[in-house]
Every structure is written in C-alpha cells, then in structure tokens.
C-alpha cells in the first residue's frame, strides 16, 4: 500500500498569498502614516482594497506582466499598497533609493527600464533633476500634493488619489509562478554604477516567514513595528511583508525622520 499525504495541497508562495492572508486574518491591523502632527490610519483590509485599485490603475496606464514600476517614496501607506499591487499583478516593483545622487538615480531607472514611476510629492524636486533623462518612463503618479510642473510636460502626470478613486475596488490577481520576479533593488554603487538584484515571489515569501521567527523579530498581532528601515532599501528588511503575515501594526514615519 502506498501512503500519501492527506494534508493541505501545495500552493505557490507569492506576494498575493501574503496579501490574502493578512487582509483576511488580520484585516483590522493597521498601517499608520505620520503626517507631522498626527497619524493617518488604514486597516490591512483597506490596504488590500487600495492595492487592487492601484493594480487596476496601473493596468490602465499600460503596465503589463513583467513591466517595472518604480517607487520614489518614503515609508508610507501608499508605498505599502504599491508593495502589493505591483508584484501581485505580475509586474516588478523597483524601489528607488532617494539617497542616491541624481546621476545614479537616472542610471538605474533607465537600466531597469521602468515604465511608470510613483513619486511622493515631497520628492518632486529630486525627480525633476532627472526627469528629462528618463528614456522609458511613460507616466508619473504623484502621491500627495505638490507642484508637478517641475517635471516638465513631456511625460503625463497623474494624481495617486485620483487614479485610485477612478479604479474599481476589485482586481483579479493572475496566477503567478512563485519563481517569477516580484521586486528589484539596486546597490548603493560603492564600486562603479549600482547593480540590480531581483527578488522572486518565493524568496520574498520565505524571507517574510523568516523575519517572524523568534531568532529574528518574532513579531505578532500583539505588536507594533516602527518601520524606520527604508522601504527603498532591501524591502525594509522584509518587515512590511512579515508584518502583513503576522498582523503586526506598522507605524510609518514618512519623511519625518527626526528622532522625536
């Protein structure tokens, strides 16, 4: 007689599985973005809905499977929504290091061939320094209020809030191979120009689980994590994905990085 397992079926270890678990089991957990004088709250369930809206909006801007979407953003609710929307729709999240000099920033955007850039309004002056050098970007999406005219008129500029409001609140995630690319990050360029590294869905899922072990962060739904590791630097050590798996409320400082 052959003995076979009667436990759960295999499933693909994808970012969308993280999103589904966190929003369903820990839908009431929160991401809180500091505004300078108060916190702006959103539940994991709301992040899930917004991620689906963002995916629909990006698809409307022409983003398809395998396309790269850059993020020039601080740690915030919107950046977290992009962390899920982009890889879950089959595109590749490219977090841009806002500490790099403009020349290197332009180099990695062009090298990655980013199709759409999400940019925090406070970082528009930085993006303006390289906007005319970008060869593949077809749209800018601005998070928050700011003077987008500094970007020039060659590339269409959209409001993050407006494209989400116009998008349906449901987007069917495609079935993805766990070994397909989920995100990419470039080094700081200490030896020549920055070099890119691509993370798979599988590596992202397993790393998120590893962060939750007691030998690492050991975070649970009873904890709160102040996420000061930049989300543009090695995916903030995987904390956003690990926190979503465990229901840990995330406190995002945005651009307000002063110790107080």
PyMOL commands that set and color helices and strands:
alter all, ss='L'
color gray80, all
select helices_A, chain A and resi 15-25+44-60+77-88+102-112+121-128+131-133+148-151+160-166+201-211+234-246
alter helices_A, ss='H'
color red, helices_A
select strands_A, chain A and resi 30-34+39-43+68-72+92-95+114-120+139-143+156-159+181-186+196-200+224-227+249-252
alter strands_A, ss='S'
color yellow, strands_A
deselect
rebuild
show_as cartoon
